[in-house]
């Protein structure tokens, strides 16, 4: 999200030129799909984690510029809020790179732990500490002001464009255990939502199956991985990131909502048959927020035997916030396609994060290659309802599943989905010991009914009624951060 944008003002002519260029890029993408121009022989997976920064009192530390300077690693980059940073873990195969060596998941885990430990040491030297959590419990409404945005000009420009499109301040209204309601004149509340993003590279002909499978299981992912129960000092949904992110970047006025205009943070509305469906929908339904136009002629590049960057299409795609996003990218001169799975909160620990990744990578592979696709047995609206039900109720949610009906999500995972995830990981070439260890974390969460959100709520309530909520959240955040560094999975934490 941190790409630089130099242009700060846009004319009507800029928007017209940009629309034409994006449609031209769509033509180039369609041609590349016809000509089978994509790298697909050696698929890889990737991982990004967004992090919060706190001070010694567990309150947000608006110091990401100093932290990034101290860390001095290209794997870390800025994020929307000054209390955020992001780490990009190098992509890897899930199977062992060499016989007897660690698998991709273990490599992810070891690399992420090493990077976070080094980054924590560097951050502590400038008075900040890293926290992996979906929404920082100590974040307050007072932090939701334009001054909290990172200095990258793109963020201020994006905020201005969203507010201009909307024509009025953004209202946040989450009705959960307690109601959270506030208004804001910037998109800073989006920065409260810190996530784990999983990437899976696919061949063009397989992309629709992987995307559809990702949509179908999104609710289950959220239920078992929920980790964002508090917002501005109030207990809301178990995964409050979902409604908060949907509202914080909503470009629609109340009248446009009533007309059925699609939201920019979007689950979608149908199963797809091609990756082109998603890019084409993004262009057809959503006006550009950042109509920057470069000089590349993508069709001319193809005629010359080159690979187009499709810069405008990619920039536009990055401002349509699908929970499972299509990605076009170029690496080492070769184009490829990825599904970017964006539904999970960050944390609580590295091992929890990698267990979530193992569950997703295994399950999506098994479902995408099934002879009778799950999405042929399930309406898209049922998948969307599962998504929001799981966000509200977390590990206590009941979801709909074909052939089962309404079922507790823990029962569904234990009886049906964990065996499928195991089969999928075996198909990726992951070793059985690694599978048992990581899927065992998911199994124990379900058996004990405990994930990050559940632990945080119990921990705050354990402080008792005599402790002010703000102080209870501060103490819980400190306890959470301490346990995060042990890398003991959250289902083992007591209160």
DRENDO-1510 file (C-alpha; in Angstrom, 1 decimal, always signed):
<recs>
REC; n; res; u; v; w
REC; 1; UNK; +0.0; +0.0; +0.0 .
REC; 2; UNK; +3.0; +2.3; +0.3 .
REC; 3; UNK; +3.8; +3.1; -3.3 .
REC; 4; UNK; +4.7; +6.7; -3.9 .
REC; 5; UNK; +2.4; +9.0; -5.8 .
REC; 6; UNK; +3.9; +12.2; -6.9 .
REC; 7; UNK; +0.8; +13.9; -8.4 .
REC; 8; UNK; -1.3; +15.7; -5.8 .
REC; 9; UNK; -4.1; +17.2; -7.9 .
REC; 10; UNK; -6.1; +15.7; -10.7 .
REC; 11; UNK; -8.1; +17.3; -13.5 .
REC; 12; UNK; -11.1; +16.0; -15.4 .
REC; 13; UNK; -8.8; +15.3; -18.3 .
REC; 14; UNK; -6.5; +13.3; -16.0 .
REC; 15; UNK; -9.5; +11.1; -15.1 .
REC; 16; UNK; -10.6; +10.6; -18.7 .
REC; 17; UNK; -7.1; +9.7; -19.8 .
REC; 18; UNK; -6.6; +7.3; -16.9 .
REC; 19; UNK; -9.9; +5.5; -17.6 .
REC; 20; UNK; -8.9; +5.0; -21.2 .
REC; 21; UNK; -5.5; +3.7; -20.2 .
REC; 22; UNK; -6.9; +1.3; -17.6 .
REC; 23; UNK; -9.2; -0.1; -20.3 .
REC; 24; UNK; -6.3; -0.4; -22.7 .
REC; 25; UNK; -4.5; -2.3; -19.9 .
REC; 26; UNK; -7.5; -4.7; -19.6 .
REC; 27; UNK; -7.1; -5.4; -23.3 .
REC; 28; UNK; -3.5; -6.3; -22.8 .
REC; 29; UNK; -4.3; -8.5; -19.9 .
REC; 30; UNK; -7.0; -10.3; -21.9 .
REC; 31; UNK; -4.4; -10.9; -24.7 .
REC; 32; UNK; -1.8; -12.2; -22.2 .
REC; 33; UNK; -4.4; -14.7; -20.9 .
REC; 34; UNK; -5.2; -15.9; -24.4 .
REC; 35; UNK; -1.5; -16.3; -25.2 .
REC; 36; UNK; -0.8; -18.1; -21.9 .
REC; 37; UNK; +2.0; -15.7; -21.1 .
REC; 38; UNK; +2.1; -16.2; -17.3 .
REC; 39; UNK; +4.7; -17.9; -15.1 .
REC; 40; UNK; +2.9; -20.9; -13.5 .
REC; 41; UNK; +5.4; -23.8; -13.5 .
REC; 42; UNK; +6.8; -23.2; -10.0 .
REC; 43; UNK; +4.1; -21.6; -7.9 .
REC; 44; UNK; +5.1; -19.9; -4.7 .
REC; 45; UNK; +3.4; -18.6; -1.6 .
REC; 46; UNK; +3.9; -15.3; +0.3 .
REC; 47; UNK; +3.2; -13.7; +3.5 .
REC; 48; UNK; +2.8; -10.1; +4.8 .
REC; 49; UNK; +2.1; -9.0; +8.4 .
REC; 50; UNK; +1.0; -5.6; +9.5 .
REC; 51; UNK; +2.2; -4.5; +13.0 .
REC; 52; UNK; +1.3; -2.0; +15.6 .
REC; 53; UNK; +3.8; +0.2; +17.5 .
REC; 54; UNK; +3.3; +0.9; +21.2 .
REC; 55; UNK; +5.3; +2.9; +23.8 .
REC; 56; UNK; +6.4; +1.7; +27.2 .
REC; 57; UNK; +2.9; +2.3; +28.6 .
REC; 58; UNK; +1.3; +0.1; +25.8 .
REC; 59; UNK; -0.2; +3.1; +24.1 .
REC; 60; UNK; +0.1; +3.8; +20.4 .
REC; 61; UNK; +3.6; +5.1; +19.4 .
REC; 62; UNK; +3.4; +7.4; +16.4 .
REC; 63; UNK; +7.0; +6.7; +15.4 .
REC; 64; UNK; +7.1; +4.5; +12.4 .
REC; 65; UNK; +9.6; +6.7; +10.5 .
REC; 66; UNK; +12.1; +6.4; +13.4 .
REC; 67; UNK; +11.4; +2.7; +13.8 .
REC; 68; UNK; +11.9; +2.0; +10.1 .
REC; 69; UNK; +15.2; +4.0; +10.1 .
REC; 70; UNK; +16.3; +1.9; +13.1 .
REC; 71; UNK; +15.3; -1.4; +11.6 .
REC; 72; UNK; +17.0; -0.5; +8.3 .
REC; 73; UNK; +15.6; -3.5; +6.4 .
REC; 74; UNK; +14.0; -3.5; +3.0 .
REC; 75; UNK; +11.6; -6.2; +4.3 .
REC; 76; UNK; +9.9; -3.6; +6.5 .
REC; 77; UNK; +7.9; -0.7; +5.1 .
REC; 78; UNK; +5.6; +2.1; +6.0 .
REC; 79; UNK; +1.8; +1.6; +6.5 .
REC; 80; UNK; -1.1; +4.0; +6.6 .
REC; 81; UNK; -0.8; +5.1; +10.3 .
REC; 82; UNK; +2.3; +6.3; +12.1 .
REC; 83; UNK; +1.7; +3.6; +14.6 .
REC; 84; UNK; +2.0; +0.9; +11.9 .
REC; 85; UNK; +4.7; -0.9; +10.0 .
REC; 86; UNK; +4.5; -3.9; +7.7 .
REC; 87; UNK; +6.9; -6.8; +7.1 .
REC; 88; UNK; +7.1; -8.7; +3.8 .
REC; 89; UNK; +8.4; -12.2; +4.1 .
REC; 90; UNK; +10.2; -13.4; +1.0 .
REC; 91; UNK; +8.0; -15.8; -1.1 .
REC; 92; UNK; +8.8; -19.5; -0.9 .
REC; 93; UNK; +7.6; -22.9; -2.0 .
REC; 94; UNK; +5.7; -24.8; +0.6 .
REC; 95; UNK; +7.6; -28.0; -0.1 .
REC; 96; UNK; +11.2; -28.3; +1.3 .
REC; 97; UNK; +13.7; -26.4; -0.9 .
REC; 98; UNK; +16.1; -29.4; -0.6 .
REC; 99; UNK; +15.7; -32.9; +0.6 .
REC; 100; UNK; +15.7; -33.0; +4.3 .
REC; 101; UNK; +15.6; -29.2; +4.6 .
REC; 102; UNK; +12.9; -27.1; +6.3 .
REC; 103; UNK; +9.6; -26.7; +4.4 .
REC; 104; UNK; +8.3; -23.4; +3.2 .
REC; 105; UNK; +6.1; -23.0; +6.3 .
REC; 106; UNK; +8.9; -23.7; +8.7 .
REC; 107; UNK; +11.1; -21.3; +6.6 .
REC; 108; UNK; +8.4; -18.7; +6.9 .
REC; 109; UNK; +8.1; -19.2; +10.6 .
REC; 110; UNK; +11.9; -19.1; +11.3 .
REC; 111; UNK; +12.3; -16.1; +9.0 .
REC; 112; UNK; +9.4; -14.2; +10.5 .
REC; 113; UNK; +10.6; -14.8; +14.1 .
REC; 114; UNK; +14.1; -13.8; +13.3 .
REC; 115; UNK; +13.0; -10.6; +11.5 .
REC; 116; UNK; +10.6; -9.6; +14.3 .
REC; 117; UNK; +13.2; -10.3; +17.0 .
REC; 118; UNK; +15.7; -8.1; +15.3 .
REC; 119; UNK; +13.1; -5.4; +14.6 .
REC; 120; UNK; +11.9; -5.4; +18.2 .
REC; 121; UNK; +15.5; -4.8; +19.4 .
REC; 122; UNK; +15.9; -2.0; +17.0 .
REC; 123; UNK; +12.5; -0.5; +17.8 .
REC; 124; UNK; +13.1; -0.7; +21.5 .
REC; 125; UNK; +16.2; +1.5; +21.1 .
REC; 126; UNK; +14.0; +4.3; +19.8 .
REC; 127; UNK; +11.3; +3.8; +22.4 .
REC; 128; UNK; +8.7; +1.7; +20.5 .
REC; 129; UNK; +7.7; -2.0; +20.6 .
REC; 130; UNK; +6.0; -4.2; +18.0 .
REC; 131; UNK; +2.6; -5.8; +18.6 .
REC; 132; UNK; +0.9; -8.3; +16.3 .
REC; 133; UNK; -2.9; -7.9; +16.9 .
REC; 134; UNK; -5.9; -7.2; +14.7 .
REC; 135; UNK; -6.7; -3.9; +16.4 .
REC; 136; UNK; -4.5; -2.4; +19.1 .
REC; 137; UNK; -6.6; -2.6; +22.3 .
REC; 138; UNK; -5.2; +0.8; +23.6 .
REC; 139; UNK; -6.1; +2.7; +20.4 .
REC; 140; UNK; -8.4; +5.6; +21.2 .
REC; 141; UNK; -10.5; +8.0; +19.2 .
REC; 142; UNK; -8.0; +10.7; +19.9 .
REC; 143; UNK; -5.5; +8.9; +17.6 .
REC; 144; UNK; -8.0; +9.0; +14.7 .
REC; 145; UNK; -6.8; +12.4; +13.2 .
REC; 146; UNK; -5.1; +13.3; +10.0 .
REC; 147; UNK; -1.9; +14.0; +11.9 .
REC; 148; UNK; -1.6; +10.3; +12.6 .
REC; 149; UNK; -1.2; +9.4; +8.9 .
REC; 150; UNK; +2.3; +8.4; +7.8 .
REC; 151; UNK; +4.1; +11.1; +5.9 .
REC; 152; UNK; +4.0; +9.3; +2.5 .
REC; 153; UNK; +2.0; +11.7; +0.3 .
REC; 154; UNK; +0.0; +8.8; -1.1 .
REC; 155; UNK; -1.8; +8.4; +2.2 .
REC; 156; UNK; -3.0; +12.0; +2.6 .
REC; 157; UNK; -4.0; +12.0; -1.1 .
REC; 158; UNK; -5.9; +8.8; -0.8 .
REC; 159; UNK; -7.7; +10.1; +2.3 .
REC; 160; UNK; -8.6; +13.3; +0.5 .
REC; 161; UNK; -9.9; +11.4; -2.6 .
REC; 162; UNK; -12.1; +9.1; -0.5 .
REC; 163; UNK; -13.6; +12.0; +1.5 .
REC; 164; UNK; -14.1; +14.0; -1.7 .
REC; 165; UNK; -15.9; +11.1; -3.3 .
REC; 166; UNK; -18.1; +10.6; -0.3 .
REC; 167; UNK; -18.8; +14.3; +0.1 .
REC; 168; UNK; -19.0; +14.1; +3.9 .
REC; 169; UNK; -17.2; +12.8; +7.0 .
REC; 170; UNK; -17.0; +9.1; +7.5 .
REC; 171; UNK; -19.2; +7.5; +10.1 .
REC; 172; UNK; -18.1; +4.5; +12.1 .
REC; 173; UNK; -20.9; +2.6; +13.6 .
REC; 174; UNK; -20.3; -1.0; +14.9 .
REC; 175; UNK; -23.1; -2.6; +16.9 .
REC; 176; UNK; -21.5; -5.4; +18.8 .
REC; 177; UNK; -21.4; -6.4; +22.5 .
REC; 178; UNK; -21.1; -2.6; +23.0 .
REC; 179; UNK; -21.8; -0.1; +20.3 .
REC; 180; UNK; -18.9; +1.9; +18.8 .
REC; 181; UNK; -20.0; +5.1; +17.1 .
REC; 182; UNK; -17.9; +8.0; +15.9 .
REC; 183; UNK; -17.2; +10.3; +13.0 .
REC; 184; UNK; -13.9; +11.1; +11.3 .
REC; 185; UNK; -12.6; +13.5; +8.6 .
REC; 186; UNK; -9.9; +11.1; +7.4 .
REC; 187; UNK; -9.3; +7.4; +6.7 .
REC; 188; UNK; -7.1; +7.0; +9.7 .
REC; 189; UNK; -9.5; +4.4; +11.2 .
REC; 190; UNK; -8.4; +2.1; +8.4 .
REC; 191; UNK; -4.9; +2.1; +10.0 .
REC; 192; UNK; -6.4; +0.5; +13.1 .
REC; 193; UNK; -7.0; -2.7; +11.0 .
REC; 194; UNK; -3.7; -4.7; +11.0 .
REC; 195; UNK; -3.8; -7.9; +9.1 .
REC; 196; UNK; -2.0; -10.9; +7.8 .
REC; 197; UNK; -2.0; -11.3; +4.1 .
REC; 198; UNK; -1.4; -14.6; +2.4 .
REC; 199; UNK; -0.5; -14.9; -1.2 .
REC; 200; UNK; -0.8; -18.0; -3.4 .
REC; 201; UNK; +0.5; -18.0; -7.0 .
REC; 202; UNK; -1.7; -19.8; -9.6 .
REC; 203; UNK; -1.9; -20.6; -13.2 .
REC; 204; UNK; -4.5; -18.5; -15.1 .
REC; 205; UNK; -6.7; -21.5; -15.7 .
REC; 206; UNK; -6.7; -22.3; -12.0 .
REC; 207; UNK; -7.1; -18.8; -10.7 .
REC; 208; UNK; -11.0; -18.8; -10.5 .
REC; 209; UNK; -11.0; -22.1; -8.5 .
REC; 210; UNK; -8.5; -20.7; -6.0 .
REC; 211; UNK; -10.3; -17.4; -5.6 .
REC; 212; UNK; -13.7; -19.1; -5.3 .
REC; 213; UNK; -12.3; -21.5; -2.7 .
REC; 214; UNK; -10.8; -18.6; -0.8 .
REC; 215; UNK; -14.2; -16.8; -0.7 .
REC; 216; UNK; -16.0; -20.0; +0.4 .
REC; 217; UNK; -13.7; -20.5; +3.4 .
REC; 218; UNK; -13.2; -16.8; +4.4 .
REC; 219; UNK; -15.8; -17.0; +7.2 .
REC; 220; UNK; -14.1; -20.1; +8.7 .
REC; 221; UNK; -10.7; -18.5; +8.6 .
REC; 222; UNK; -12.0; -15.5; +10.5 .
REC; 223; UNK; -13.8; -17.6; +13.0 .
REC; 224; UNK; -10.8; -19.6; +14.1 .
REC; 225; UNK; -8.4; -16.7; +13.7 .
REC; 226; UNK; -10.4; -13.7; +15.1 .
REC; 227; UNK; -8.1; -11.3; +17.0 .
REC; 228; UNK; -9.7; -7.9; +17.1 .
REC; 229; UNK; -12.5; -7.6; +19.8 .
REC; 230; UNK; -11.9; -4.0; +21.0 .
REC; 231; UNK; -12.2; -0.7; +19.3 .
REC; 232; UNK; -11.7; +2.7; +21.0 .
REC; 233; UNK; -12.1; +1.1; +24.4 .
REC; 234; UNK; -15.3; -0.9; +23.7 .
REC; 235; UNK; -15.9; -4.6; +23.1 .
REC; 236; UNK; -17.5; -4.9; +19.6 .
REC; 237; UNK; -17.2; -7.9; +17.3 .
REC; 238; UNK; -14.7; -10.7; +17.7 .
REC; 239; UNK; -13.1; -9.5; +14.4 .
REC; 240; UNK; -14.0; -5.8; +14.5 .
REC; 241; UNK; -11.5; -5.2; +11.7 .
REC; 242; UNK; -14.1; -6.4; +9.2 .
REC; 243; UNK; -16.9; -3.7; +9.8 .
REC; 244; UNK; -14.3; -1.1; +10.6 .
REC; 245; UNK; -12.4; -1.5; +7.4 .
REC; 246; UNK; -15.6; -1.7; +5.4 .
REC; 247; UNK; -16.8; +1.6; +6.9 .
REC; 248; UNK; -13.4; +3.5; +7.1 .
REC; 249; UNK; -12.9; +3.5; +3.3 .
REC; 250; UNK; -16.5; +3.7; +2.1 .
REC; 251; UNK; -16.8; +6.3; -0.7 .
REC; 252; UNK; -20.6; +6.1; -0.8 .
REC; 253; UNK; -23.0; +8.6; +0.7 .
REC; 254; UNK; -26.2; +7.3; +2.3 .
REC; 255; UNK; -28.0; +8.0; -1.0 .
REC; 256; UNK; -25.5; +6.0; -3.1 .
REC; 257; UNK; -25.8; +3.1; -0.6 .
REC; 258; UNK; -29.6; +3.2; -1.0 .
REC; 259; UNK; -29.2; +3.0; -4.8 .
REC; 260; UNK; -27.2; -0.2; -4.5 .
REC; 261; UNK; -23.8; +1.3; -5.4 .
REC; 262; UNK; -21.1; -1.3; -4.6 .
REC; 263; UNK; -18.8; -0.6; -1.6 .
REC; 264; UNK; -15.1; -0.2; -2.2 .
REC; 265; UNK; -14.3; -2.8; +0.5 .
REC; 266; UNK; -16.0; -5.6; -1.1 .
REC; 267; UNK; -16.7; -9.3; -0.5 .
REC; 268; UNK; -18.0; -9.5; -4.1 .
REC; 269; UNK; -21.3; -10.7; -5.4 .
REC; 270; UNK; -20.7; -13.9; -7.5 .
REC; 271; UNK; -18.4; -16.8; -8.1 .
REC; 272; UNK; -16.1; -16.2; -11.0 .
REC; 273; UNK; -14.9; -18.2; -14.0 .
REC; 274; UNK; -11.7; -16.2; -14.8 .
REC; 275; UNK; -9.3; -13.8; -13.1 .
REC; 276; UNK; -10.3; -11.4; -15.9 .
REC; 277; UNK; -13.8; -11.2; -14.3 .
REC; 278; UNK; -12.4; -9.5; -11.2 .
REC; 279; UNK; -10.1; -7.0; -12.9 .
REC; 280; UNK; -13.0; -6.1; -15.3 .
REC; 281; UNK; -15.4; -5.6; -12.4 .
REC; 282; UNK; -12.9; -3.4; -10.6 .
REC; 283; UNK; -12.7; -1.2; -13.7 .
REC; 284; UNK; -16.4; -1.2; -14.6 .
REC; 285; UNK; -17.8; -0.5; -11.1 .
REC; 286; UNK; -15.2; +1.7; -9.4 .
REC; 287; UNK; -14.0; +5.2; -10.4 .
REC; 288; UNK; -10.3; +5.8; -10.0 .
REC; 289; UNK; -9.2; +7.3; -6.7 .
REC; 290; UNK; -5.6; +7.9; -7.9 .
REC; 291; UNK; -5.8; +8.6; -11.6 .
REC; 292; UNK; -2.1; +8.7; -12.3 .
REC; 293; UNK; -1.2; +7.7; -15.9 .
REC; 294; UNK; +2.3; +6.5; -17.0 .
REC; 295; UNK; +3.7; +6.5; -20.5 .
REC; 296; UNK; +3.8; +2.7; -21.2 .
REC; 297; UNK; +1.7; +1.4; -24.1 .
REC; 298; UNK; +1.0; -2.2; -22.9 .
REC; 299; UNK; -0.1; -3.6; -26.3 .
REC; 300; UNK; +3.0; -2.1; -28.0 .
REC; 301; UNK; +5.2; -3.8; -25.3 .
REC; 302; UNK; +3.5; -7.1; -26.0 .
REC; 303; UNK; +4.0; -6.6; -29.8 .
REC; 304; UNK; +7.8; -6.1; -29.1 .
REC; 305; UNK; +7.9; -9.4; -27.1 .
REC; 306; UNK; +8.1; -7.6; -23.7 .
REC; 307; UNK; +6.1; -7.8; -20.5 .
REC; 308; UNK; +3.9; -4.8; -19.6 .
REC; 309; UNK; +3.9; -3.4; -16.1 .
REC; 310; UNK; +0.1; -2.5; -16.4 .
REC; 311; UNK; +0.9; +0.2; -13.8 .
REC; 312; UNK; -2.5; +1.9; -14.0 .
REC; 313; UNK; -4.5; -1.3; -13.7 .
REC; 314; UNK; -2.4; -2.4; -10.7 .
REC; 315; UNK; -2.7; +1.0; -8.9 .
REC; 316; UNK; -6.5; +1.0; -9.5 .
REC; 317; UNK; -6.7; -2.6; -8.3 .
REC; 318; UNK; -4.9; -1.6; -5.1 .
REC; 319; UNK; -7.7; +0.9; -4.3 .
REC; 320; UNK; -10.5; -1.7; -4.5 .
REC; 321; UNK; -10.3; -3.6; -1.2 .
REC; 322; UNK; -11.5; -7.1; -1.9 .
REC; 323; UNK; -11.1; -9.5; +1.0 .
REC; 324; UNK; -9.6; -11.9; -1.6 .
REC; 325; UNK; -7.8; -9.7; -4.1 .
REC; 326; UNK; -6.5; -10.6; -7.6 .
REC; 327; UNK; -2.9; -9.6; -8.1 .
REC; 328; UNK; -1.0; -9.2; -11.4 .
REC; 329; UNK; +2.8; -8.8; -10.8 .
REC; 330; UNK; +6.1; -9.1; -12.7 .
REC; 331; UNK; +9.1; -10.8; -11.1 .
REC; 332; UNK; +12.4; -11.4; -12.8 .
REC; 333; UNK; +10.8; -10.3; -16.1 .
REC; 334; UNK; +8.0; -12.9; -15.9 .
REC; 335; UNK; +4.3; -12.0; -15.2 .
REC; 336; UNK; +2.3; -14.0; -12.7 .
REC; 337; UNK; -1.0; -14.1; -11.0 .
REC; 338; UNK; -1.8; -14.4; -7.3 .
REC; 339; UNK; -4.7; -14.6; -4.9 .
REC; 340; UNK; -4.1; -12.3; -2.0 .
REC; 341; UNK; -6.1; -13.5; +1.0 .
REC; 342; UNK; -6.6; -10.5; +3.3 .
REC; 343; UNK; -9.2; -11.7; +5.8 .
REC; 344; UNK; -7.0; -12.6; +8.8 .
REC; 345; UNK; -5.9; -10.4; +11.7 .
REC; 346; UNK; -2.3; -10.2; +12.6 .
REC; 347; UNK; -1.0; -12.4; +15.5 .
REC; 348; UNK; -1.2; -13.4; +18.2 .
REC; 349; UNK; +2.1; -15.1; +17.8 .
REC; 350; UNK; +4.3; -16.2; +14.9 .
REC; 351; UNK; +3.3; -19.8; +15.3 .
REC; 352; UNK; -0.4; -18.9; +15.4 .
REC; 353; UNK; +0.2; -16.9; +12.2 .
REC; 354; UNK; +1.9; -19.7; +10.4 .
REC; 355; UNK; -0.8; -22.2; +11.6 .
REC; 356; UNK; -3.4; -19.9; +10.1 .
REC; 357; UNK; -1.3; -19.9; +6.9 .
REC; 358; UNK; -1.0; -23.7; +6.8 .
REC; 359; UNK; -4.8; -24.1; +7.3 .
REC; 360; UNK; -5.5; -21.7; +4.4 .
REC; 361; UNK; -2.9; -23.0; +2.0 .
REC; 362; UNK; -3.9; -26.6; +2.6 .
REC; 363; UNK; -7.6; -26.1; +2.5 .
REC; 364; UNK; -7.7; -23.8; -0.5 .
REC; 365; UNK; -5.5; -26.3; -2.5 .
REC; 366; UNK; -7.8; -29.2; -1.6 .
REC; 367; UNK; -11.0; -27.4; -2.5 .
REC; 368; UNK; -9.6; -25.8; -5.7 .
REC; 369; UNK; -8.7; -29.2; -7.1 .
REC; 370; UNK; -11.9; -31.0; -6.0 .
REC; 371; UNK; -13.8; -32.6; -8.9 .
REC; 372; UNK; -17.1; -31.3; -7.5 .
REC; 373; UNK; -16.4; -27.7; -6.5 .
REC; 374; UNK; -17.7; -26.5; -3.1 .
REC; 375; UNK; -19.0; -23.3; -4.8 .
REC; 376; UNK; -21.2; -25.4; -7.1 .
REC; 377; UNK; -23.1; -26.5; -3.9 .
REC; 378; UNK; -23.2; -23.2; -2.1 .
REC; 379; UNK; -24.7; -19.9; -2.9 .
REC; 380; UNK; -22.4; -16.9; -2.9 .
REC; 381; UNK; -24.7; -15.1; -0.5 .
REC; 382; UNK; -24.3; -18.0; +2.0 .
REC; 383; UNK; -20.5; -17.5; +1.9 .
REC; 384; UNK; -20.9; -13.8; +2.5 .
REC; 385; UNK; -23.3; -14.4; +5.4 .
REC; 386; UNK; -20.8; -16.8; +6.9 .
REC; 387; UNK; -18.1; -14.1; +6.6 .
REC; 388; UNK; -19.9; -11.5; +8.6 .
REC; 389; UNK; -21.4; -14.0; +11.1 .
REC; 390; UNK; -17.9; -15.3; +11.8 .
REC; 391; UNK; -16.5; -11.7; +12.2 .
REC; 392; UNK; -19.2; -11.0; +14.8 .
REC; 393; UNK; -19.1; -14.2; +16.8 .
REC; 394; UNK; -15.6; -15.6; +16.2 .
REC; 395; UNK; -14.9; -19.1; +17.4 .
REC; 396; UNK; -18.5; -19.4; +18.8 .
REC; 397; UNK; -20.0; -18.8; +15.3 .
REC; 398; UNK; -22.3; -21.1; +13.5 .
REC; 399; UNK; -21.9; -21.2; +9.8 .
REC; 400; UNK; -23.7; -22.8; +6.8 .
REC; 401; UNK; -21.9; -25.6; +5.0 .
REC; 402; UNK; -23.1; -27.8; +2.0 .
REC; 403; UNK; -24.2; -31.2; +3.1 .
REC; 404; UNK; -24.2; -30.2; +6.7 .
REC; 405; UNK; -26.4; -27.1; +7.1 .
REC; 406; UNK; -25.9; -24.8; +10.0 .
REC; 407; UNK; -23.1; -26.1; +12.2 .
REC; 408; UNK; -20.7; -24.8; +14.9 .
REC; 409; UNK; -17.6; -23.7; +13.1 .
REC; 410; UNK; -15.4; -25.6; +15.6 .
REC; 411; UNK; -17.2; -28.8; +14.7 .
REC; 412; UNK; -17.0; -28.2; +11.0 .
REC; 413; UNK; -13.2; -27.6; +11.3 .
REC; 414; UNK; -12.5; -30.6; +13.4 .
REC; 415; UNK; -14.6; -33.1; +11.6 .
REC; 416; UNK; -14.3; -32.0; +8.0 .
REC; 417; UNK; -11.9; -29.1; +7.2 .
REC; 418; UNK; -8.8; -30.1; +9.0 .
REC; 419; UNK; -8.5; -33.5; +7.2 .
REC; 420; UNK; -9.0; -31.6; +3.9 .
REC; 421; UNK; -6.4; -29.1; +4.8 .
REC; 422; UNK; -4.0; -31.9; +5.6 .
REC; 423; UNK; -4.6; -33.5; +2.2 .
REC; 424; UNK; -4.0; -30.1; +0.5 .
REC; 425; UNK; -0.7; -29.6; +2.4 .
REC; 426; UNK; +0.4; -33.1; +1.4 .
REC; 427; UNK; -0.3; -32.2; -2.2 .
REC; 428; UNK; +1.9; -29.1; -1.8 .
REC; 429; UNK; +4.7; -31.4; -0.7 .
REC; 430; UNK; +4.7; -30.4; +3.0 .
REC; 431; UNK; +6.0; -33.0; +5.4 .
REC; 432; UNK; +3.8; -34.8; +7.8 .
REC; 433; UNK; +5.6; -33.6; +11.0 .
REC; 434; UNK; +5.2; -30.0; +9.9 .
REC; 435; UNK; +1.5; -30.6; +9.0 .
REC; 436; UNK; +0.8; -32.2; +12.4 .
REC; 437; UNK; +2.5; -29.5; +14.3 .
REC; 438; UNK; +0.8; -26.5; +12.6 .
REC; 439; UNK; -2.7; -28.0; +12.0 .
REC; 440; UNK; -2.5; -29.2; +15.6 .
REC; 441; UNK; -2.6; -25.5; +16.7 .
REC; 442; UNK; -5.9; -25.0; +14.8 .
REC; 443; UNK; -7.2; -28.3; +16.3 .
REC; 444; UNK; -6.5; -27.2; +19.8 .
REC; 445; UNK; -8.0; -23.8; +19.3 .
REC; 446; UNK; -11.2; -25.5; +18.2 .
REC; 447; UNK; -11.2; -28.0; +21.0 .
REC; 448; UNK; -10.6; -25.4; +23.7 .
REC; 449; UNK; -12.8; -22.7; +22.0 .
REC; 450; UNK; -9.9; -20.2; +22.4 .
REC; 451; UNK; -8.4; -17.8; +19.9 .
REC; 452; UNK; -6.8; -14.3; +20.2 .
REC; 453; UNK; -10.1; -12.5; +20.5 .
REC; 454; UNK; -11.5; -14.9; +23.1 .
REC; 455; UNK; -8.3; -14.6; +25.2 .
REC; 456; UNK; -8.3; -10.8; +25.1 .
REC; 457; UNK; -11.9; -10.5; +26.2 .
REC; 458; UNK; -11.4; -12.9; +29.1 .
REC; 459; UNK; -8.2; -11.2; +30.0 .
REC; 460; UNK; -9.8; -7.8; +30.2 .
REC; 461; UNK; -12.8; -9.0; +32.1 .
REC; 462; UNK; -10.5; -10.8; +34.6 .
REC; 463; UNK; -9.4; -7.3; +35.8 .
REC; 464; UNK; -12.8; -6.9; +37.4 .
REC; 465; UNK; -15.3; -4.1; +37.5 .
REC; 466; UNK; -13.2; -2.0; +39.8 .
REC; 467; UNK; -10.5; -1.4; +37.2 .
REC; 468; UNK; -11.3; +1.3; +34.6 .
REC; 469; UNK; -11.6; -0.1; +31.1 .
REC; 470; UNK; -8.7; +1.9; +29.7 .
REC; 471; UNK; -6.4; +0.5; +32.4 .
REC; 472; UNK; -7.7; -3.0; +32.0 .
REC; 473; UNK; -6.9; -2.8; +28.2 .
REC; 474; UNK; -3.5; -1.4; +28.9 .
REC; 475; UNK; -2.6; -4.2; +31.3 .
REC; 476; UNK; -4.0; -6.8; +28.9 .
REC; 477; UNK; -2.0; -5.3; +26.0 .
REC; 478; UNK; +1.2; -5.6; +28.1 .
REC; 479; UNK; +0.4; -9.2; +29.0 .
REC; 480; UNK; -0.4; -10.0; +25.4 .
REC; 481; UNK; +2.9; -8.4; +24.1 .
REC; 482; UNK; +4.9; -10.4; +26.7 .
REC; 483; UNK; +3.3; -13.7; +25.7 .
REC; 484; UNK; +3.6; -12.9; +22.0 .
REC; 485; UNK; +7.3; -13.1; +22.4 .
REC; 486; UNK; +7.2; -16.6; +23.9 .
REC; 487; UNK; +5.8; -17.9; +20.6 .
REC; 488; UNK; +3.5; -20.2; +22.6 .
REC; 489; UNK; +0.2; -20.5; +20.7 .
REC; 490; UNK; -2.7; -18.5; +22.1 .
REC; 491; UNK; -4.8; -21.5; +23.1 .
REC; 492; UNK; -2.2; -22.3; +25.8 .
REC; 493; UNK; -2.4; -18.8; +27.4 .
REC; 494; UNK; -4.1; -18.5; +30.8 .
REC; 495; UNK; -5.6; -15.3; +32.1 .
</recs>
